[in-house]
Amino acid sequence: MATKLQKAQAEVTRLWNLMCAEEGVPVDTKFVVFTSTNSHATAYNLAVKKFFRVRSQASQSVLRSSYQAVR
């Protein structure tokens, strides 16, 4: 079963692929400036924000667990 972090990362990847397809850009491109009219841009930006929030929460959870184990 996928974790919240894995799901968030998969959504970012899915939207990236859609944005690239709309612009005709290979998905393995490292740097892209998408047009302002890309229909997936807003959803992509929100997905990236969610990914970073979930990643931060996961990291804090690991740190708390480690701290409690040491105590």
Number of C-alpha atoms within 10 A of each C-alpha: 5 8 9 13 18 14 14 21 18 15 18 21 16 13 19 21 17 19 20 18 12 14 15 9 14 11 14 9 8 6 6 11 6 13 11 9 8 13 12 16 17 11 14 19 14 11 21 18 14 17 21 14 14 18 17 13 13 15 12 12 12 12 12 11 11 11 10 9 8 6 5
